[in-house]
Amino acid sequence: MVTNPRFQWDIVARYLFDDAIMAGLLTTIWLTIAAMVIGVVLGTVIALMRISNNAVLGSIASGYLWIFRGTPLLVQLIFWYNLSALYPQITIGFPFGPNLGSFDANLYITVYIAALLGLGLNEGAYMSEIVRSGLSSVPPGQREAAEALGMSSFRVMVRIILPQAMRVIIPPTGNQLIGMLKTTSLVSVIALQELLYSAQLIYTANFQTIPLLIVASIWYLVLTTVLSVGQHFLERHFGKSDRRAKTVTASDEDDNGKVA
């Protein structure tokens, strides 16, 4: 790789901090963050709907998962981008009730909105399963004990259930975040100028395909490395209670051995 002249490392160095590449990099970063925020919030709501005793909410959540996990993300992105072909005018309101307003889909469903809808709604389906598994990992006795103390359902969820579930939720969520960073490259199909599409625009003009792909790959590696380090420290933070429990158990075993 170092000595092969076909890699053209001088061109890689020339375009590594190119203005177009940096602009695409910033777009990739904010798109990743925004889509993950949508996915985490929506996934939490869907997870709570699935574990609720309400059959209607559970059916809606199951239907949501069936649609968004059962179709390719690339297809979803193209559908959102062409939403105006199905609904030229989008009306916000209640079924069989008053309308709160309507807007022109061609005007408001831009490539940015289409990308956020596609990435965020798809991520919400996968995050719901991660959140649900985390909530299910907390023993039922924790909720029963908190309710016996007079805590409301909301306080039980926020103060008791979620802090314990985070130990299970954080590791796969970190993987999803890293995956989302790389998945944003799919929005190039709808001509959103993120990192990969910025590189494509440049090598379409100067025919330096390999060096520009290397430039994009270097920045993806840098970002995934930063996210991996952040994930490591988050896992350490939420795993403190486990380490304390192991320390206490080990000390108790030593004491029992001395007594014996």
Steps between C-alpha positions, in 0.01 A plus 500: 500500500783739576713432195227434242482820290142422395377601844614856417557608860597851388149552361353351819693756705388780267129426541495382863411847626335629184210742564246277326616195698482691830151626417391144425661383824300752703181392325576137584558589868180699551297249300631218720421686821154616389398158368618327819309746720184429299571127516563490876195710589272316260647163598434568868136591425450190284663280766265636769205441267608139445531416868177677594183305577306698239432273202450793261836659587671163476349436156607842372855443625516152344373637167763773510777245555360275227517779241829668587700185578351307210599738220851614398610840623604597149144441377362705791728792417384501139137482610540800732681693230209438261229549759348786302408254224266329748392801706546836323323669791563371853230583754555488874193429709285234662316214328141609436580824683631850444811567293782693662657605171645376173821560307647433159710180510714613207598812692560358848617142443855595402790257472593582860152426632477184287836381635401568862165326457657198335790460742316604818185293451697193398734537798201536732387148410834347598549718808157394630620141525819608677305712749243225552771243574659741746173564681424128510839430660396681821343255747125558554561519874670838452178655365286331764722623782498858365122498458464365854686813617237716330702607196306589185545297181694786340741531794544123511597499133735801524658438841503120527452316170689712245824545702530123535395433141768736366769238568330279241394782266829693467725239326263421209402867474866587454520244223187647341655849512814378326284316249291812442814700422582261217137458394474873424697423183177353360345847475732563206233321294269800553783746422554625854855633510644312796856366522479225238295703253744791534784264409297363210440848361873570504615176338225528239669822390868404530475117459712440814263233631730299727667795681162664573355175631805469726439855626140411590612175664761680712239739639256214569777319689581813703136553598434135586814496715382804695155345548652169610708674768191690620303176514774341712483774763118495504502126561748547784280770654181294493684185606617646832228324697601162357862556597398604852283190534786275390736670746254457788439136408873430483561663839213304655645176367842589649340577836307175498817312418685662792214425740490140386 
